[in-house]
Amino acid sequence: MKELQFKTNINCGGCVSKVTPALNATEGVCEWNVDTTNSSKVLTVKTDSLTAPEIITVVEKAGFKAEML
């Protein structure tokens, strides 16, 4: 299992609730969280099969930006 981290613009609980269904429904996402207290709003995703670009696409489809750290 690998852990990928992304800088995002997911900055509050409302944003987290908007991205939750997209990440939870994505095959291969084992666990994820967003540190909204960090200035970079770091999204950490644990996956056994997904690549960084695939996760970025999921986040962007949910309406947010993400870039690999």
C-alpha positions as CSV (number, residue, x, y, z in Angstrom):
1,M,0.0,0.0,0.0
2,K,1.3,3.5,-0.9
3,E,0.5,6.8,0.7
4,L,0.1,9.8,-1.6
5,Q,-0.1,13.4,-0.5
6,F,-1.5,16.4,-2.4
7,K,-1.8,20.1,-1.8
8,T,-5.5,21.0,-2.3
9,N,-8.0,23.8,-1.9
10,I,-10.3,21.6,0.3
11,N,-10.3,24.0,3.2
12,C,-13.3,23.4,5.4
13,G,-15.8,20.8,6.6
14,G,-18.2,21.7,3.8
15,C,-15.5,21.1,1.2
16,V,-14.6,17.8,2.8
17,S,-18.3,16.7,2.7
18,K,-18.4,17.6,-1.0
19,V,-15.4,15.5,-1.9
20,T,-16.2,12.6,0.5
21,P,-18.7,10.8,-1.9
22,A,-16.2,11.0,-4.8
23,L,-13.3,9.6,-2.8
24,N,-15.3,7.0,-1.0
25,A,-16.8,5.7,-4.3
26,T,-13.4,5.4,-6.0
27,E,-12.2,1.8,-6.3
28,G,-8.7,1.5,-4.8
29,V,-8.9,4.3,-2.2
30,C,-8.4,2.4,1.1
31,E,-8.3,5.4,3.4
32,W,-8.0,9.2,3.0
33,N,-8.1,12.4,5.0
34,V,-7.6,16.1,4.6
35,D,-5.6,18.2,7.1
36,T,-7.6,21.5,6.8
37,T,-5.4,23.0,9.6
38,N,-2.3,22.8,7.4
39,S,-1.8,25.8,5.2
40,S,-1.4,23.5,2.2
41,K,-4.7,21.7,3.0
42,V,-2.9,18.3,2.6
43,L,-5.0,15.4,1.3
44,T,-3.5,12.1,2.2
45,V,-4.7,9.0,0.3
46,K,-3.7,5.4,1.0
47,T,-4.2,3.2,-2.0
48,D,-3.0,-0.1,-3.3
49,S,-3.7,0.5,-7.0
50,L,-4.3,4.2,-7.9
51,T,-1.8,6.6,-9.3
52,A,-1.4,10.3,-8.4
53,P,-3.0,11.5,-11.7
54,E,-6.0,9.3,-11.1
55,I,-6.6,10.7,-7.7
56,I,-6.1,14.2,-8.9
57,T,-8.8,13.5,-11.6
58,V,-11.3,12.3,-8.9
59,V,-10.6,15.4,-6.8
60,E,-11.0,17.8,-9.8
61,K,-14.3,16.1,-10.8
62,A,-15.6,16.9,-7.3
63,G,-14.8,20.5,-7.9
64,F,-11.4,21.0,-6.2
65,K,-7.8,21.4,-7.2
66,A,-5.0,19.0,-6.2
67,E,-1.3,18.8,-6.9
68,M,1.2,16.2,-5.9
69,L,3.4,17.1,-2.9
